[in-house]
Amino acid sequence: MKTDQKNEFILINSTFTPIDANNILSEFIKSKINYHKLDDFSQHIRFNRDSQHSKNRIEELKTAQQELKELVENAKSMGLNLSIKSTVYIELTE
């Protein structure tokens, strides 16, 4: 397998009501927060150290979660939908 292979995956490409957009993105953020909590816990149990990277990401994700909540509330109050596009680029590296 070539290690310089690149892959692109379109995960979201649609328009959503504020409620649906909030549900989709909130679940994604919660999943990422849980991943980093488990990583931090694992590092603590296995190596008796905390994962500063995970702690930082959790705080960044919580900030994003709050900003998303405000954006959704604004969209709701203006009677607007949200267009969401999310593409993941994956590159195999050594």
N, C-alpha and C positions, 0 to 999 in steps of 0.2 A: 504494500500500500504506500502510495506517495505521501510524504509528510507535508508537502506544500499544497496539498489539496484544500480548496476552500469550499464551504457549503453555506448556503443561505436558506433560511426557513422563515416563511411569513407565518407568524403565529396569530396575529390579529390584523384585520383590515376591513373595518366596517364602522357604521355609525350606530350609536347606542343611546338609549334614553339615559338620563342621569342616574337613575336607580340601577339599570343594568350595567352601566359603565362602572359605577361604584362597586357593585358586587364582583365583577370580573377582576378589576384592579386591586380591590381590597384583599381578595383571596390570594392573588399573586403575591402581594406584599406580605401578607401573613405567612405564606408558605416560605418566603425568603427569610423572614425573621425567625421562624421556627428552625430552619436549616442552620442559621448562624447560632442560635441558642444551643442546638444539639452539638454543633462543632465545638463551641466553647466548653460545654459540659464534657465532651469527649476528651478534649485537650487537658482539662482539669483532672479527670479521673485517670487517664492513661499516663500523663506526664507531669502531673501536679503543677500545671501552669495554665494561665488563662490565655485565650486567643484574643489579642488586642485587635487584630483585624476584624474578627467577628463582632466584638463589642462596638467597634467603630461603625461597621456596616449596619448593625441593629439601630444605632442612633440615626444614621443617615436614612434608613428605611422608615423609621418612625416620623422623621421630618417630612419625608415624601408622602407618607400616609396622611399627615395633617394637611399638607398642601393640596393633596387630592380631594380631601373632604371639603376644603374651601372652594375648590374649582367646581366640584359637583353641586354644592349649594348655590353658587353663582349661576350655573347653568339652569338649575331648577327654578330659581327666582326669575330668570329671564325667559323661561319657557323654551330653552334651547337643548339640543342633543349634543353629544360629544362624538367626534370622529376620532377613532383610535387606530393607529398603525403601529405594529410592532414586528420588527424583523430581527432575527438572531443570526449573526454571522459566526460561523465556527471554522476555525483554522487548525489543522493538525500541526503540532509543533513537537520538536524533540526537547 
